[in-house]
């Protein structure tokens, strides 16, 4: 019984660690994607806004928008919504 509780806690910790790692990678990759696409410095307000997200689904949506938007300003407008 105690072993199964410990194993469940270990699995839960590993899952949480993977999610946190994915969150951090997305937060790094979104501004990198914008900077590369538009050959431009990504303004601090956009970086701060991206870093304020913690939901993986929202961050994945932001990454998709960073890939599809026509300009950094368009991405900024998307963040405001």
N, C-alpha and C positions, 0 to 999 in steps of 0.2 A: 504493500500500500504506500509506504513512505517513498519507495523507489519511483512509483508511478507519479506521485506528486512532484518529486524532484525532476523527473523527466519532463513533465508537463511545463514546469517553470522554466526549465532550460530551453524547451522548444519555443515557449512564449518569448523569452529573452532573445533568442536567435532571430525570431521573426521581427521583433521590434527593432533589433539592430539592423536587419536588412532594409526595413522601411526607412529608418533614419538615414542610412547610407544612400538609399535611392533619392530621398528628399534633398540631401546635400549635393548630390551629383546633378540633379535637375536644376538646383539653384545656381550652380556654377555654369551649366551648359547653356541655359537660356540666354544670359547676357553674351556669352561667347558666340552663340549662334547669331545673335543680332549684330555684334561687332564684325564678325566675318562676312555676313551677307551684305552689310552696308558699308564695309570698309571704314568704320567709324568707331569712335569712343562711345560707349554706352553711358548716358548720363546717370549720375548718382541717384536721382529720384527713381529711375526705373530699376536700378539694382536694388535699392532699398525696398521698393514695392515687391519685387520678386522674392526677396529674402523674407518678407513678412508672411508669405504663404507657408502653410504646413501640411495642407491636404495634397496627397499625391495625385489625385484625379485633377485637381485644379492646376497643379504644376505641369502635369502632362498636357493639359489644355493650353497652358501658356506656351509650352514648347512648340506645340502645333501652330499656334498663332504667330510665334516668332519666326517660324519657317515660312508661313504663308503671307504675312503682312507685306505691304508695299513700301513701308518706311518705318523708321523708329518712332516717328510721331503717331502713326497709325497704331502701333503696338501700345504706345502710351495711352491712347484713347481707349483701347480695349481694357487696359488695367483699371481705368476709372469706372467702367460699367459695373 
